[in-house]
Amino acid sequence: MPSDQDRLIRYGIPLADPQGLERWRENAERRERELEQERRREQREQRRAREADDLRGEIASLRNEVAELRAEADHWREVQRGVLVEIVAEIRAEIFERVDQVNSDTRNQLFALVERRFGELMGRVDAIMPDTRSRAKGEFKFANERDEDAITELPNPLPPRRAIN
């Protein structure tokens, strides 16, 4: 097969530079390779841009989902807090009722014990001093008191009067 150079010579087209056609072909092939590389690079960039856009959309979607989950978690946390407050209030009321009941029972037991011991003590005192029964009936008298029939004179609390001259 005749080369392009041979064909040009056959038609009478003189070649100024016999290597010029080869250089032109090499340059054309190099430009085509560069254009192909540039086209592939643009395709890669476009594909990367699409993937990046897809990733951005996916990230935005995931962020929205996380925000919704956080809002739901906050809601349930508030619900739990409210339930716990109610439960603690009920338990506190029950504890106070039980403490009041225990205090009341303890007070009643203490008063019963004091009354029993006081009764025992009064029994001992009555055994030692039988006249204390009259005191229990309301006939209590001070040591310097006399019988009801006796007339008692009270001392005059005012100082004696002085004679005026």
C-alpha positions as CSV (number, residue, x, y, z in Angstrom):
1,M,0.0,0.0,0.0
2,P,1.5,3.3,-1.0
3,S,2.1,5.8,1.8
4,D,0.6,9.3,1.8
5,Q,3.9,10.7,1.0
6,D,4.2,8.5,-2.1
7,R,0.7,9.6,-3.2
8,L,1.5,13.2,-2.8
9,I,4.7,12.8,-4.9
10,R,2.8,10.9,-7.6
11,Y,0.3,13.7,-8.0
12,G,3.1,16.2,-8.3
13,I,2.8,17.9,-5.0
14,P,6.3,18.6,-3.8
15,L,7.0,18.1,-0.2
16,A,9.0,20.9,1.4
17,D,9.7,18.7,4.3
18,P,9.5,15.0,3.8
19,Q,9.2,14.5,7.6
20,G,6.5,17.2,7.9
21,L,3.7,14.9,7.1
22,E,4.9,12.4,9.7
23,R,5.1,15.2,12.3
24,W,1.7,16.4,11.3
25,R,0.3,12.9,11.8
26,E,2.1,12.5,15.1
27,N,0.8,15.9,16.2
28,A,-2.7,15.0,15.0
29,E,-2.5,11.6,16.9
30,R,-1.1,13.3,20.0
31,R,-3.9,15.9,19.8
32,E,-6.5,13.2,19.4
33,R,-4.9,11.3,22.4
34,E,-5.0,14.5,24.4
35,L,-8.5,15.2,23.4
36,E,-9.5,11.7,24.3
37,Q,-7.7,12.0,27.7
38,E,-9.4,15.4,28.2
39,R,-12.8,13.8,27.3
40,R,-12.2,10.9,29.7
41,R,-11.0,13.4,32.4
42,E,-14.2,15.4,31.9
43,Q,-16.3,12.2,32.1
44,R,-14.5,11.2,35.3
45,E,-15.1,14.7,36.8
46,Q,-18.7,14.6,35.7
47,R,-19.1,11.1,37.2
48,R,-17.3,12.3,40.4
49,A,-19.5,15.4,40.5
50,R,-22.7,13.2,40.2
51,E,-21.4,10.9,42.9
52,A,-20.5,13.9,45.1
53,D,-24.0,15.3,44.5
54,D,-25.5,11.9,45.3
55,L,-23.4,11.7,48.4
56,R,-24.4,15.2,49.5
57,G,-28.0,14.2,49.0
58,E,-27.4,11.0,51.0
59,I,-25.6,13.0,53.7
60,A,-28.5,15.5,53.9
61,S,-31.0,12.7,54.1
62,L,-29.0,11.0,56.9
63,R,-28.6,14.3,58.8
64,N,-32.4,14.8,58.6
65,E,-32.9,11.3,59.8
66,V,-30.5,11.8,62.7
67,A,-32.3,15.1,63.6
68,E,-35.6,13.3,63.6
69,L,-34.2,10.5,65.8
70,R,-32.8,13.1,68.2
71,A,-36.1,14.9,68.4
72,E,-37.9,11.6,69.0
73,A,-35.3,10.6,71.6
74,D,-35.8,14.0,73.3
75,H,-39.6,13.5,73.3
76,W,-39.2,10.0,74.8
77,R,-36.8,11.4,77.4
78,E,-39.3,14.0,78.4
79,V,-42.0,11.3,78.6
80,Q,-39.8,9.2,80.8
81,R,-38.9,12.1,83.0
82,G,-42.6,12.9,83.5
83,V,-43.4,9.3,84.3
84,L,-40.5,9.1,86.8
85,V,-41.6,12.3,88.4
86,E,-45.1,10.9,88.9
87,I,-43.7,7.6,90.3
88,V,-41.3,9.4,92.6
89,A,-44.2,11.6,93.9
90,E,-46.4,8.5,94.5
91,I,-43.6,6.7,96.3
92,R,-42.8,9.8,98.4
93,A,-46.4,10.1,99.4
94,E,-46.5,6.4,100.4
95,I,-43.3,6.8,102.4
96,F,-44.7,9.8,104.2
97,E,-47.9,7.9,105.0
98,R,-45.8,5.0,106.3
99,V,-43.6,7.3,108.4
100,D,-46.6,9.0,109.8
101,Q,-48.2,5.6,110.7
102,V,-44.9,4.4,112.3
103,N,-44.7,7.7,114.3
104,S,-48.3,7.4,115.4
105,D,-47.8,3.7,116.4
106,T,-44.6,4.6,118.2
107,R,-46.2,7.5,120.0
108,N,-49.1,5.3,121.1
109,Q,-46.8,2.6,122.3
110,L,-44.7,5.2,124.2
111,F,-47.8,6.7,125.9
112,A,-49.0,3.2,126.8
113,L,-45.6,2.3,128.3
114,V,-45.5,5.6,130.2
115,E,-49.0,5.1,131.5
116,R,-48.2,1.5,132.5
117,R,-45.0,2.5,134.3
118,F,-46.7,5.5,135.9
119,G,-49.4,3.2,137.1
120,E,-46.8,0.8,138.5
121,L,-45.0,3.7,140.2
122,M,-48.3,5.0,141.7
123,G,-49.0,1.5,143.0
124,R,-45.6,1.4,144.7
125,V,-46.2,4.9,146.2
126,D,-49.6,3.9,147.4
127,A,-48.1,0.8,149.0
128,I,-45.6,2.9,150.8
129,M,-47.8,5.9,151.7
130,P,-51.5,4.9,151.9
131,D,-52.6,8.5,152.5
132,T,-51.8,9.5,149.0
133,R,-55.3,8.2,148.0
134,S,-56.9,11.2,149.5
135,R,-54.6,13.4,147.5
136,A,-55.8,11.7,144.3
137,K,-59.4,12.5,145.2
138,G,-58.7,16.3,145.1
139,E,-58.0,16.7,148.9
140,F,-54.5,18.0,148.3
141,K,-53.2,20.4,151.0
142,F,-50.1,22.4,151.5
143,A,-48.0,21.6,154.5
144,N,-49.0,24.8,156.4
145,E,-52.7,24.4,155.6
146,R,-55.1,23.7,158.3
147,D,-58.5,22.0,158.3
148,E,-61.4,23.7,156.5
149,D,-63.1,24.6,159.7
150,A,-60.1,26.5,161.1
151,I,-59.9,30.2,160.5
152,T,-56.6,31.3,159.1
153,E,-55.3,34.8,159.2
154,L,-53.2,36.0,156.3
155,P,-50.4,38.3,157.0
156,N,-50.8,41.9,156.1
157,P,-48.7,42.6,153.0
158,L,-48.7,46.4,153.6
159,P,-46.1,48.0,155.7
160,P,-47.3,49.5,159.0
161,R,-48.6,53.1,158.7
162,R,-46.7,55.8,160.3
163,A,-48.3,58.4,162.3
164,I,-48.5,61.9,160.9
165,N,-47.5,64.6,163.3
